Each structure stands twice: as structure tokens, then as C-alpha cells.
């Protein structure tokens, strides 16, 4: 039998995430506080203390550096000291004259993918300051504390750090600015390392990962050997929209990693694309691409490089605008050379705009949380028909074709596995993931709670699927299908591989998502939720919303309210949805009448709240409620408030169901009395 606690945990995460998003929590302006640390509160406390901030949740210790190549016994970490910028130079600056690409030079960590993303971020000031909040400096109000914001699997999180940075031989060990006195990029890298567990967790990756964590956007990849004919135009429009772009050269073996080619390009290395331009060269229009190496040096030496002769044939004004003779890691090359020398281009679309059209189009977005669990929902890909049907399934209704007279709807599916970098310390890395899309049979259309079984997949081919299964954090594909109802099945390549994931669907026109997916694949094949599952779900959700982290105790009350008639002690999908809506309504009422926002209500506030909930009570009955549901200080917390409302609703409902002649009186036998008083 599947462990109910694991499944309920997943449901709780999905419900909590959806509720949070509905209330605005997790948006950039209302980011989740990572590890519960509130920047403003900690800064105020630190200023009052007269000491510089020290972050005990990401200590200046070997554990924060790494576990293997940067572990405590590694030669790379021998002699490392943690120093504040005020100890490294006389006049440290956070940002000087705005953030620029030369502020980001790679150190002893293999996170060029991240630095390429940061370099692209500096091209858009609005984007940059969503990640790097304004008002931070080493001057007024400095007390050694900084904060940064990152998008993580559907929500923005605010990460607090102190400013002690790893230093070796008098120099910053990791990312640094070319000038040596500017520290925003080093502090940003530290915050991202904290988010992922340690610095070493950042080693190796895809630029798209950094792109998405800085924007919440979605990334598409282009294989340059099969580039579309209008790719130069696509790149230009993407840069104009503030999209982030990265490129790389594939390696054929581990020996190739960071090998430098004859013309000084680095294999297996992440570059950022920062501009495109067309120049008149010998009477012809020539397309150029500007690229940056986050190492801050080692530049392309072929045509259109810094000192190449091609620039001599370009208009002097244009040459002065574009040519850069410094060894700063940034260089121009022709678009044709770019297609020939590089392997892959990644474009992170901030709003998933349609790249095929120069006119901007707003896409509709849906986000689903899910998990693969061994023995229940980790079914593997279609190659494993015996278990494939066990994978989570998400219903998608495409209702509006792209244009009048057309049948097809364009949408983009992006499947992202969660928290894999944090698991590297445990010896785990990215799983190989992908997805398939199936059109629903006619008999399933219009129905909620659909979960297709093995027979369906044995007799039906997919309508669309991810281009490949790959061990990247995210796999995405742009798809076109006729209007209709579909099921998306995300999976790992092999069965029994465990991971959590986020599935995002971007459509050019609004599409419907099945709300019953909140409960699909709860854990048991009867599609019902038991006491243990409900306990886990509600406690995880409610504890996040209470100042003191309290949980809900009386779960039997909830189940009894909805299962009195059948005595099953379980909730079906419809019952669970009704219960969920009631709890949301209770929380809204509680917040409305918790006037001082203390997390508790006074007896006076409690009476107003009960009346708002629709309960008209006598003074005597209200006094009994206060005696039963208040704490020693006569306050009512959310736990007791919900318990009270559920019990009142249960008793009202029970009485009215038993008062068959509607005369305001009922008659009970002994067993009815016991059942009502013991379990209602």
C-alpha cells in the first residue's frame, strides 16, 4: 500500500501553492521569505544591536562551500577566509554607475551558466531590480545584511544573506567585478548558493535555469544546426523585449569540457548573447551578433573580433559605436559564424511572447504542482506500458483557435523538476524527464477527475510530446493541436524515479485546467482522501498561514461533516472540493475580524465573526462557546475558530436533516444520541 503521508504532502503543496498564488503571495512584490527570514525585521534588529549581521542559516563554514570538490578536505578550500567587502577594500560599492556586464567575472566555481544569465540580466534595468532590490549599499544604514529575490518553481522567494564572502590569497574565490570594488554580483551569487544549499551546488548547468530563476519566464532552445530562417530576427525581437539569451558549444567527451578552440571559443561553456546589429560591409548588409564570455577574457579571434580587419571597412561612426578593443570577454562575430561555431541558443521569454510574430501577444498561463513517487505515481515513459498510466495526468481544454477559420491552438508546455541541486549533496542529480499529450476519448470529454488507465495508452498514440527526454531541469516544447480536450502526462524516462515537478502551460488563448487535479492521484485508486491524508494536507497548509505555526487538530470533525451519510470516514473529490472552499471562507472571515492582525480574536471579534458566518446565537449559547473555544486569556485562535464553525455547521445540518416535519423539534434514540454527541 502506498504511504498516505507522502501523497498527502504532495496534495498539500499543490493546494497551498494555488491558495498562495490566489492571494498574491509568491509574486515579486510579495515574495515568500526564504527560511522564514524577514529582511526588514532582521536589519532593524541588527541596527539596534550595533553589530554587523551574521547569518546562522548559511554560516561561514565548509558546509556552505560544498561537499566534494569544494568540501572540507579539498585543496581548493584550504586557506579560505570569509571576509566582508569592508575588509577587502577601503571603499566597497554595491553598484557603481548601474550594473554592467563587466561586473561579472568568473572565479573558481564552474557556474558560467549562472554568470551568463546574470550578464544578460544587466541589459534590462527593470528585470535586474526585481532580483536585486533597490536601496542596498555599504553606506547609509549598512549593517552587513543584504537580500535578493529569485523565482522558484512558481513563486518568488526573498533570500537574506550576510556580506561575508569566501576569499583566498587576498582575492574573492568566486564571482567578482573587473574593478574589484563592486560587490553586488558576488553577493547575488552567495544568495543563490544559499537558496541551493551551497556554492558547489551551482557547478554545471544550463543558462536557461538562471534565466528562469531571475525572471519567472519560460525558455525555448534552438539547435543552431537546424536554425529557422528568421532566427536573426527572432533574436533581435527577443533582445528588444528584454528576453535573456544564452549560447554554448556542445562537447563530444569530458576531455572537451572548457577546451579552447583555435579561434578562442570555449567548449561546454555558457556565453550570453547581448546584442545583434546589421552593418554595411563592402556594400552588403552583414548580420553581427555580440557575445559575452563570463570569464571576462578569452575572446573570439575570428572575423569581427576586437582587432580584426573587417572593422576597417565599416563606417567610422558605426565602428566607434560597436567596436570594443578591451579584453573584457565581450566580442562581435558574424551571424553565419555564430551558427557554424555554436551549437545551441537558449531564449528566455519573459511572458512567453510568440516569437514567430513581431507583434507582441500575451499568453495565458497555467501552473500545476506534482510529484513522481515510487510505487504510486512514478510510472516512467511510454516504453513502460505496465506503469505509464500511473503517472500524474493533467487535463487541458484548448477552446480558442489561434485565428478565425483555423482549428489549431498554439501552446507551450514546460516541465521542470524541483530542488535537484539541493539533492546533489546526497549524490542525486537531474532525472531524465519529458511529457506526452493525448486527446481524450469522446466519453471522457467534459468530465472532471479523469485519470486514464492502461488500456487507453495501449490503444492510443500521443497527439504531441516533448522533443526528447533529457536530464535538464526543464524540458519545454511549443505545440499546435486542434481545439479539444487533452491529457498531459509528465514522466521520468524510467519508472520508479522519485522527484517533484512543476508543469507550466502557456497558451495563446485562454485554456481551462481541471480543478479536480488538486485531488487526482491522491494516493489510493478509490480516489478518496482518508483522515491521515487530510490531516497532513490541512496542517501543512494552515501552519504556513499562522504566525505561531499552529496546526489543525480536530480532523475527525471535518470528515464527519461530509461523511455522515455513508460512514466511510473518507472524502471523495467533490466532497473535498466543498470542504476546501469552506476552509478558505473560514480563513477569510477570520482575517476580516482579527482586527489587530494578532493571529487570534477576542470574544467580541468572535461574536461578529460568527454572525458574519451566518450563525444567529442566543447569549447563553454564545457564552458556552466562549468557555469551550477560548484560551486562558479569552482569545480564539484559528484552530479553535475553525473547529467551532465546523461543529456549529455540523449540528445545524444534523438537526435540520432530522427535523423532517420542520416543527423545530427532533426525537433521538440512545444510539443516535451517542453518535451525534461523540462524533459530530
N, C-alpha and C positions, 0 to 999 in steps of 0.2 A: 504493500500500500504506500502511496506517495506521502511524504511528510507534509502534513497540512500547514505547518508553520511556515515552510518555505514558500508555498503557494500564496498563503495569505499575506506574507510580506510583500510579494510582488504586486498583489492587488492593492495593498495599502499604498505602495509607492505610486501606482498609477492614479489612484483616486486622489491622493494628497497632491500630486503634481497638477492634476486637472483643476482641483479646487484652488490651489495656489495661483495658477495662471488666471483663473476667472476673477480672482481678487486683485490681480496686479502684482503679486509677489513673484519675484524672479525676473521682472522686467528690469531694464538697465537703470531706470530711475528708482527702483525699489528692489535692489539686489538682495539675495539671500546672504546672510552673514556667515562666512565660512568658519566652521568650528565654533560658531556662536560668538565670535569676536566682533564687537562693535567699535569701529574706528574712532568715532567722535567721543564715545564714553571713555575708551582707553586713553585717548590723547588728553582729555580733561583730567583724568586721574593722574597721568604721568606728569603733566604740568604742575599739578598741585603738590606732587611728591618732591619735585625739584630734582628728580633723577631722570636719566635717559631710559627710554623704553627698552625692555628686554622681552623677547617673545619666547615664552617657555613651551609653546606648542610647536615651534620649529627652532630648536635650540642650536647654538653654535657648537655642534658636535659632529663626530664622524658619521653618525646615523643620518644627518641631514645632507651630507655629501654623497653617500652612496653605499653600495653593498658588495660590489665586485671590483671593477677597475678603479673605482673611487672609494673602495672600502677601507676600513681602518688599517689594514696591513699593506695597502697599495703604496708603491713608491711615489705615485702621483699626489698622494695626500700627505706625505711626510713633510713636516715643516710648515704646514698650512696654519695661518693665523687668521682670526676673524677680526677685522678692523672696520671702524666707521669711516666714512668719507672724510670727516673732520680730522681723522688721524692719518689719512693717506696723503692729503694735500692741504695747503693753507686755506684756500678759498674754494671749497667744493660748490658746485652748482647742480641744481636738479635738472633744469633745461635752460640752455643758453640760446637766445635768438630763435626759439622754436626747435622742435625735434627734427633732425635731419637724418638721412641715411648713413652719414659718416659717423653718427653717434653709436653705430652698432658694428663692432669688430669682434670676431670670434676669438674665444680663448681656448682652454684645454678641454673643452667639452664638445662632443660631436652633435651639437644641436644647430647645425647650419640651417636645417629646415625651419626651425623656430625663428632664427635671426633673419632669414629671408622674408618671413611673414612680417616680422617687426619692421623691417626696412620698407616694405610696401605700405605698412600702416602709416608711416610718417608722411606719405603723399596726400593723406586726407586728414586735415586737422580735426574735423568733427568726429571721425572714427577714432582717431588717436585718443581724444579726451573722453571717449566712453570707456576706454581701457585705462588711461592714465588720468585720473580725476584732477581737475584744476585745484589750485590753492595749496600746493605742496612745495616746500623749499627748505633750504638749510639756514634760512634767516629768521624772519618773524615767526614766532611760535614753534620753532624747531625743538623737538624733544626726542628725536631718534625713531619716530614712528611714521610709516608710510602705508598707503593702500592702493590696490589695483583691482580692476574688475574684469572677469572673464566669463564667457558663455560656456556653460557646461551642460550638455545633454538636455537642452530645453529651457534652461533658466540661467540668469546671470548671478554670479556669486562675487562677493566683495572679500578680498583676501588681504589681511593685515600682516605686516612684517615689521621687524626692526631693521635698522640700516647697517648691521654688521655684515660685512662681505668677506668671502674667503680670499686671502692674499698669500702669495708665495713669492719669495725673493723680492719682496717690495712691490709686486705688481698684482693687480686683480687676476685671479686664477681663471675666471670665465669671461663673459662678455664685458666689453669696455668701450669707451668712446675714443676716437682718434686723438682728441686733445688731452685726454686723461683727467680732466677736471669736471666732466659732466657725468652724472650717475643715474639718470632716470632708466636707462636701458639695463644696467646691472641690477637695479632694484626690481625692475619688471621681471627679469629672468629669475630672481630669487623668489618672488611671489608665485610665479608659475611652477617653480620647483617645489615649493611648499604645497601647492594645490595637487601636485602629482606624487608627493611623498618624499622626494629627494632630488638633488641635481642629476644624479646618474640616470634617473628615470626618464630624463629628457633626451638621452643619447639615441640618435637614429629616429627617423620618422619622415612623414610626408608634409610638405609645406601646407597642403590643404588643411591639415589638422590645426596648425597655428592660425591660418586664415579664419577658420570657422570659430575657434575659441576667442578670437578678437572681434568677431562681427555677429555671430549667430547666423551667418549666411550658409549657403549650400554650394558645394564645389563640383564642378564638372571637369573631366580630364579629356585632353585631346592627344592622341597618338600622332606625333608630327610626321611620321611616315605616311599617314593616311589623313593628312590635314584637309579640311574643307577648303574650297577655292576662295572663300571670303574670310579666311581666318585673320588676315591682317586687319580687315575692317572690324571683325569681332573683337580683336584685342584693343583696337582704338576706342571703340564704344565702351568696352568694359572699363578701361582706364578713365574715360570721361565720367563714368557713373561712380567712380570711386571703388570699383571692384579691385580685389587683390589678386595678383598674378605671380606664379612661380614656374620655374622650368628646371629640368635636370637631364642628365645623360645616364642611361642605364649602364650597369656593369655586367660583364659576362661571367665574372668569377669574383671571389672575395679578394683576390690579388689586385683586382681593378679598383677597389674602393679608394677613392681620393687620389687615384693615379692622374698625373697631369699629362695632357696630350701635347703633341708637338707645337700646337698653337696656343698653349697655356689655358686650356679649359680643363676643369676638374671633374672626373667621372664620379658618379654616385654622390654628387654634391648638390645642394639646393641653392639655386640662384633666384633672385626676384626680378621680374620684368617691370621696369619703371616708366617707360615711355615708348612711343612709336613716332616716327616722323618721315615725311617724304621730302627728298631734296632733289634739285635739278643737278644731275651729274653728266657732264659731257652731252648735254642736250636732251637727256632722257630722265624721266622721273624714276628715282630709286628709293625703294622702301627700306627704312632702317628701324632697328629695334635697340632700345637701351636696356642693358642688363647690369645687375649688381651682384658681385661676389661678397658675401658677408664676412669673408676673411679680411676684407679691406685692402687686399693686394692680390697678386696673381691674376692678371688680366689677359684677355684675348689679344693675340698679336697679329691676327689676320687682317684682311681688308676692313677699313673703317675703324681700326683700333686707334688709340690716342695719338700715335705719331705716324700713322700710315699716310701714304702719298695721296690717297683719294681725297682727303680734305683740301688739298691744294686746288682742286678743280671745282670747289663749291664756293658760292657767293660769300664774300668776306663777312657780311652781316650775319648770315646763317651760320657760318663757321664759328664766329665768335659766340653765338648763342648756344651752339651744341657741343663744340669740341672741348674736351677736358684732358689736359696733359698730365694731371697728377695721378700718382699711383694709389688711387683710393678704392680700387676694386670695382669701379663702375666704368662701363665701356659701351660703345656702339658696335653693331655688326649689321651686315645686310640681312634682310629678311630671308633671302634664299639661303645664306649661310646658316642662319638660325634654324631653318627647317632641316638642313642637312646635318648640322653638328649636334643639335639637341634631340632628345628622344620624346620628351613628354612636356606638355603645358598644362598647368592647373589654373583655373579661373574660379574665384570665389565670388558668387553673385550675392550681393547684399540682400536683394529682395527677389532673387530668382527671376530676374527680368528675362524676357525672351530674346536670346542673342541673335536669332535669325532676322529680327526686325529692328530697325533703328529707332522705332517708336517705343518708348518705354511702356511696358504692360505690368500692372500689378497682379501678382499671383495670389491665389487663395492657399492658405497653409493649414495642414492638419498634422498633429504630432501624437504619436502613440508610444507608451512605455511598455516594455515587455521583457521576458526572460526565457532562456532555454535552461531547463533543469533535467538532469539525468533521470530516466525512468518515467518522465511525465511529458515534458514539452521539448526535449532535445532530440528531434526526430531525424536530423541530417537532411541532405538534399534529396532530389527525386531519384537518385541512384539507389536509394534505400526505401523501396515501396512499402515495406512492412511497418516502418516507423514514420515515414514522411508526414503522414496525416496528423501526427501528434503535435507538430509544430504549432505555435500560435498563428491564428488566422485573423485577418483584419478586413472587414467589409468596406468596399469603396463603391460609391454610386456616382458615376460620371453622367451628368444630366444635360450639360450645355455644350454642344459642339463649338469648335473654335470660331466658326463663321456661319452665317446663314447659308442654308443649302448644303452644308457639309455634315458628315456623320461623326467624324473623328474629334476626339478631345485630347489635347496635349497635356501631359502631366509629368512630373519628375518625382521619382521615388529615391529616397536616400536612407540607407540602413547603416546605423552607426552602433558599434559595440562600445560599452561603457567601462570606464575605470581600469582599462587593461594596463596602463603604465604603472599604476599603483601596485599591481599584482606581480610586477617584474621581480620584486624582492623575494617573492615566493617561487620564482622560477617559471612563471607563466607569462605568455606574451599574447599577441593578437591571434584570435581564431580566424580561420578561413570562412568567410561569410558571403552570402548572396541572397537572392529572393526570386520568386516566380509569381506571376499574376494569372489567375484563372477566371474565366467568365462563369457566372453562376448558371446552373440549370434553371429552367423556367419555374419549376416547382419551388425553388428556393428564393426567387425574386420577391422583394417586398417584405421578406420575413426578417426578423431580428434574431440574434442569438444563433445564427447559422454556424455550424462547425462541420466542415466536410469530412467524410470518412474515407477509409482506404479505397473502397470500391470506386469512388468518384475519380480519384487520381490514377487508378489503374486503367480507366477508360477514357480519360480526357487529357489532351495535351495543353500545355500552358499557352496563354494568349500572348504573353510577353515575359521577359525575365531579365535579370541583370546580365550585362555583357559577359561577366566572368565571376567566379568565386575567387576571392583574393584575401590575403591576410593583412589588409589595411584596416584602419579604424573605421572607415566608411566606404561603402560601395554605393554609387549613385548612377542612375540611368534616366535619360529623357525618353519618354514613351508616347505613342499615339495609339489610341484604341477607340472603336466606335462607342457612342454613348450606351450605357448599360450598367449592370451591377457586376462587381468583380470581388474576388478574394485575393488579398496579397498574403503570400506565405514566406516569411523570412526564415532563414535557417543557417546553421553552420554546414560545412561541407559533409563532415562525418557526424553520425549520431552520437549521443551521449556526451557532447561537449557543452560545458556549462558557461553561460555568460548572460549578462544583462544587456539590453539594447534599447535604442530609440529608433523608431521608424517615422520618417517625415514624408509627407506627400504634398507636393506643390502642384496646383492645377491652375491653368489659365483662366478658368471659370470656376465658381464655387462648386465643390463636390461635397457629398454627405458622408459622414463617418458614422458607423454604428455605435450608439452609446452603450449598447449591451456588451461591447467588447470589454467594458470595465470588469465584467464578470465571466466572460468566456474563458474556458480552460481554467476555472478556479482551481481545480485540482482533481476532483473526482468526476467520473463520467456521468454521474447523475445531475451534474450542473447545478448543485446546491451547495450552500455555504453552511458549515457547521459552527457550533459555539466557539471552538478553538480558533477557526479561521476568522470569525467575526471579531473575537477578542483581539487578535493580532492586528487586523485591519484598523479597527477603530482606535485602539490605543496608540498605534503609530501615527495616525492622522491627528488625533486630538492632542496628544502630548506635544506635538510641534507647535500647537497654537496656544498653549497655556504657559504663562510666564514661569511657573514653577515646574513645568514638565509633567504635571499630573496626568494620569490615565483614567479611563472609564472602567469602573469595577463591575457594575451590575448588568452583565451582558445577557443573563437569562431574561431580564425584563424586556429587552429588545426583541429577542426571539419569541417570547410568549405573546407579545403584541401582534405578531404577524403569523403565528403558527398555532393559535388556539384551536382552530377548527380541525386541523389534521393531526395535531400532536406529534409531528415529526421532529420538532426541535431543529429544523433546518429552514433556510430561506432559499426560495427559487430566485431566478433572475428578476422577475417582475417585483417580487416582494422586496428584494434587496434594493432595487431602484427606488421604491416608495420609501423604504427606511432611510436611504441615503439623502433623499430630498427633505425628509423630516429633520434629520440631524443638521443639515445645512440651515434650515429655517430656524431651528433652536439656537444655533450659534449666532445667527443674525439678530435674533431677539435679545440674546444675552449681551452681545456687544452694544446694542442700542440702549439698554438700560443699565449697563455697567458705566455709569456716568463719569466716574473718575478714572476709568480705564485701569483699575487695580487688579483685574482678574477675578474679582468677587463682587457680589451685590449685597447691599444692605437689605433688611427686611422690607423697608419702604420700596426700594427698587424692585425687589422680588414681587411685591404685590402688583406693581404696574406692569411688570413683565408677564405675569400670569394672565392679567386682564387682556394684554395685547395678544397673547396666545389663544384667547377665546374662552378662558375659564372664568365663570362668574361664581365666586365662592362666598359663603357666609363668613362672618368674622370668626366664629368658633372654628370652622374648618380651616381657615387660614392660620389661626393660632396653632392648631395641631400640626399643620405643615411646617411652620417656622420651628416648632420644637423638634420635629423629625429631621429636617433637612438643613439646619444651620450648624455651623461650627461653634466652638465655645465662645467666640467673640461675636456671635449672632450674624456672621457673614455666610453667604451662599456661594460656593464655587461652581464652576461649570459642570463638574461631575454630578454634584447633588441637584443642580438645576435641571439637567437632562433627565436624571433619574425621576425627579418629581414630575416633570411633564409627561414622561412615558407612562408612569404609573397612573397619573390622572387620566390620560387618554385611554389607557387600558381599562380602567374602572368605568369610565363613561361609556366606552364602546361595549363592554360586557353587560352593563346594566341595560342599555337600550336594546341589545340583542335579545336579552331575556325578558324584557318588558313587552311581551308580544301583543298585549291588548292596549298598550300605551296609556295605562292609568297611573303611572308613576310609582307602581309597587311591583315587587317580584317575590317569589317564594323559592327557597333553596332547600334541598335535602342536605344531609350531612356531607356527602362526598362532593357535592357541588360547592359547599361552603369551604371545605378543606382545599379543593382545587383553586378556588378563587383567592383565598387568603394566602395560601402558601406560594403560589406561582404567578399570580397576577402582578 
